[in-house]
């Protein structure tokens, strides 16, 4: 699980580092490799993070939720209960790596088949249907963007 979480975070942060590479060709190669490594689950987590916080690790919600995944205290408690000890604190919600780790702990327990529909429900069970629609639309946009970048690179 830790390796997968690390890979997801590298993929999330990679565009920031890719921007420092000076050649256009190198950026396209990096984007192509990045796209090839992503699974539907990875794209889902990116979309969920975007919908929840626009990727801001210090985002705070209205109901004591915070971080990139807008995690609430009860989520942290449940995560610690599932792993059997107090690994995560409330402050860990504001750490992007630990937020994704907590999300994966919950999903691995309640949604081991990695169903996106179930993941959305387990993450925010009271959300309206528009919430799921936003996430799915963001996923489609990301897939289209990555596919276009890959196709553009292949044409050159």
Secondary structure as a PSIPRED ss2 file (coil, helix, strand):
# PSIPRED VFORMAT (PSIPRED V4.0)

   1 X C   1.000  0.000  0.000
   2 X H   0.000  1.000  0.000
   3 X H   0.000  1.000  0.000
   4 X H   0.000  1.000  0.000
   5 X H   0.000  1.000  0.000
   6 X H   0.000  1.000  0.000
   7 X H   0.000  1.000  0.000
   8 X H   0.000  1.000  0.000
   9 X H   0.000  1.000  0.000
  10 X H   0.000  1.000  0.000
  11 X H   0.000  1.000  0.000
  12 X H   0.000  1.000  0.000
  13 X H   0.000  1.000  0.000
  14 X H   0.000  1.000  0.000
  15 X H   0.000  1.000  0.000
  16 X H   0.000  1.000  0.000
  17 X H   0.000  1.000  0.000
  18 X H   0.000  1.000  0.000
  19 X C   1.000  0.000  0.000
  20 X C   1.000  0.000  0.000
  21 X C   1.000  0.000  0.000
  22 X C   1.000  0.000  0.000
  23 X C   1.000  0.000  0.000
  24 X H   0.000  1.000  0.000
  25 X H   0.000  1.000  0.000
  26 X H   0.000  1.000  0.000
  27 X H   0.000  1.000  0.000
  28 X H   0.000  1.000  0.000
  29 X H   0.000  1.000  0.000
  30 X H   0.000  1.000  0.000
  31 X H   0.000  1.000  0.000
  32 X H   0.000  1.000  0.000
  33 X H   0.000  1.000  0.000
  34 X H   0.000  1.000  0.000
  35 X H   0.000  1.000  0.000
  36 X H   0.000  1.000  0.000
  37 X H   0.000  1.000  0.000
  38 X C   1.000  0.000  0.000
  39 X C   1.000  0.000  0.000
  40 X H   0.000  1.000  0.000
  41 X H   0.000  1.000  0.000
  42 X H   0.000  1.000  0.000
  43 X H   0.000  1.000  0.000
  44 X H   0.000  1.000  0.000
  45 X H   0.000  1.000  0.000
  46 X H   0.000  1.000  0.000
  47 X H   0.000  1.000  0.000
  48 X H   0.000  1.000  0.000
  49 X H   0.000  1.000  0.000
  50 X H   0.000  1.000  0.000
  51 X H   0.000  1.000  0.000
  52 X H   0.000  1.000  0.000
  53 X H   0.000  1.000  0.000
  54 X C   1.000  0.000  0.000
  55 X C   1.000  0.000  0.000
  56 X C   1.000  0.000  0.000
  57 X C   1.000  0.000  0.000
  58 X C   1.000  0.000  0.000
  59 X C   1.000  0.000  0.000
  60 X E   0.000  0.000  1.000
  61 X C   1.000  0.000  0.000
  62 X C   1.000  0.000  0.000
  63 X C   1.000  0.000  0.000
  64 X C   1.000  0.000  0.000
  65 X C   1.000  0.000  0.000
  66 X E   0.000  0.000  1.000
  67 X C   1.000  0.000  0.000
  68 X C   1.000  0.000  0.000
  69 X C   1.000  0.000  0.000
  70 X C   1.000  0.000  0.000
  71 X E   0.000  0.000  1.000
  72 X C   1.000  0.000  0.000
  73 X H   0.000  1.000  0.000
  74 X H   0.000  1.000  0.000
  75 X H   0.000  1.000  0.000
  76 X H   0.000  1.000  0.000
  77 X H   0.000  1.000  0.000
  78 X H   0.000  1.000  0.000
  79 X H   0.000  1.000  0.000
  80 X H   0.000  1.000  0.000
  81 X H   0.000  1.000  0.000
  82 X H   0.000  1.000  0.000
  83 X H   0.000  1.000  0.000
  84 X C   1.000  0.000  0.000
  85 X C   1.000  0.000  0.000
  86 X C   1.000  0.000  0.000
  87 X C   1.000  0.000  0.000
  88 X C   1.000  0.000  0.000
  89 X C   1.000  0.000  0.000
  90 X H   0.000  1.000  0.000
  91 X H   0.000  1.000  0.000
  92 X H   0.000  1.000  0.000
  93 X H   0.000  1.000  0.000
  94 X H   0.000  1.000  0.000
  95 X C   1.000  0.000  0.000
  96 X H   0.000  1.000  0.000
  97 X H   0.000  1.000  0.000
  98 X H   0.000  1.000  0.000
  99 X H   0.000  1.000  0.000
 100 X H   0.000  1.000  0.000
 101 X H   0.000  1.000  0.000
 102 X H   0.000  1.000  0.000
 103 X H   0.000  1.000  0.000
 104 X H   0.000  1.000  0.000
 105 X H   0.000  1.000  0.000
 106 X H   0.000  1.000  0.000
 107 X H   0.000  1.000  0.000
 108 X H   0.000  1.000  0.000
 109 X H   0.000  1.000  0.000
 110 X H   0.000  1.000  0.000
 111 X C   1.000  0.000  0.000
 112 X C   1.000  0.000  0.000
 113 X C   1.000  0.000  0.000
 114 X C   1.000  0.000  0.000
 115 X C   1.000  0.000  0.000
 116 X H   0.000  1.000  0.000
 117 X H   0.000  1.000  0.000
 118 X H   0.000  1.000  0.000
 119 X H   0.000  1.000  0.000
 120 X H   0.000  1.000  0.000
 121 X H   0.000  1.000  0.000
 122 X H   0.000  1.000  0.000
 123 X H   0.000  1.000  0.000
 124 X C   1.000  0.000  0.000
 125 X C   1.000  0.000  0.000
 126 X C   1.000  0.000  0.000
 127 X C   1.000  0.000  0.000
 128 X C   1.000  0.000  0.000
 129 X H   0.000  1.000  0.000
 130 X H   0.000  1.000  0.000
 131 X H   0.000  1.000  0.000
 132 X H   0.000  1.000  0.000
 133 X H   0.000  1.000  0.000
 134 X H   0.000  1.000  0.000
 135 X H   0.000  1.000  0.000
 136 X H   0.000  1.000  0.000
 137 X H   0.000  1.000  0.000
 138 X H   0.000  1.000  0.000
 139 X H   0.000  1.000  0.000
 140 X H   0.000  1.000  0.000
 141 X H   0.000  1.000  0.000
 142 X H   0.000  1.000  0.000
 143 X H   0.000  1.000  0.000
 144 X H   0.000  1.000  0.000
 145 X H   0.000  1.000  0.000
 146 X H   0.000  1.000  0.000
 147 X H   0.000  1.000  0.000
 148 X H   0.000  1.000  0.000
 149 X H   0.000  1.000  0.000
 150 X H   0.000  1.000  0.000
 151 X H   0.000  1.000  0.000
 152 X H   0.000  1.000  0.000
 153 X H   0.000  1.000  0.000
 154 X H   0.000  1.000  0.000
 155 X H   0.000  1.000  0.000
 156 X C   1.000  0.000  0.000
